[in-house]
Amino acid sequence: MKSILFRAATGLLLAGVAHLAGAAQITSYDMARPDGARHYLLATPDQPAPGRHPLVILLHGHVGSAAQVLGRERIASPLSMWLHIADREQLLVLAPDGLLGSDGKTGWNDCRSDAVSNPHVDDVGFINALIDKAVAEHHADPARVYVMGMSNGGIMAFRLATESPARLAAFATVGASMAAKSSCAAPTMPVSALIVAGTADPIVPYAGGDIRFAMLRQRGSVVPVEEAAAGWRQLARLPAAGETLEFPHRDVADVTRATRITWGADPRKLQVALIRVDKGGHTEPSKVKRLKWMYRMMLGPQNGDVEIAEEAWSFFRDKQAGLKP
């Protein structure tokens, strides 16, 4: 363990984001792996209660980092809201770093056989080892392990749910879908899934197809987002008709609209939910952590009607591993 312990609220946040009190404490760790040393950050409640705690694993996108996801870099992810949820709800929040691919950028080995620049490492084994360590050393509850990923991290979350379904109580993805040309077997066990995507995402197309951004090429391809959601719904044997909720619209200047479709009525049982952000881009919806205009120009509009970390926790909180149809 590195001897670095600090208040997450004092990290560098994206300009224009309000300071929020009551954030968890972050500690930096290294783990020896066959692929080499791996790094991760672990956030714990400021005053942890005794007993086991739910564990939320956050996976950054391509070019991202654990520090960025937890609000320690200039471009702070809206997922850093998990720090405040962790302190309030007595959670452990773990953010690992991906390794460098052949393009010199961080990422995950997420099943896309046509994403040639992805690192060729055992990321599933690494994250499973992190779960084991959190259970053994940090009082994580093995029945309440959740994964949430953005973009490349979201595709990696799909892989974890496919290859380690018994380890997860639920997972969530933002700006992601499943690999169209996959090097992995198809999922065989159901896991509760929250899938969030913008219909105008310029990088990971909602309707499926090639992933591309600016000069980045050969980033692989994905299936349509709604096809991915239907696959997990069918695996959980949930009915085709879901419950639809339109989120209240907060700002007339916001061109996006968010709608949630939920399959499965009982939050304590298997559920699949799709939050479709009409006209939304490759951004995490947030009411509090608003991206500056230059990033919205590159990534597309950011929805301001949903605080996505809170929405994910609401979806996760009652679910435990091992749920069956």
Summary of the structure (lengths in Angstrom):
residues: 325
radius of gyration: 18.0
end to end distance: 40.7
largest distance: 51.9
contacts: 1193
relative contact order: 0.14
helix: 24%
strand: 27%
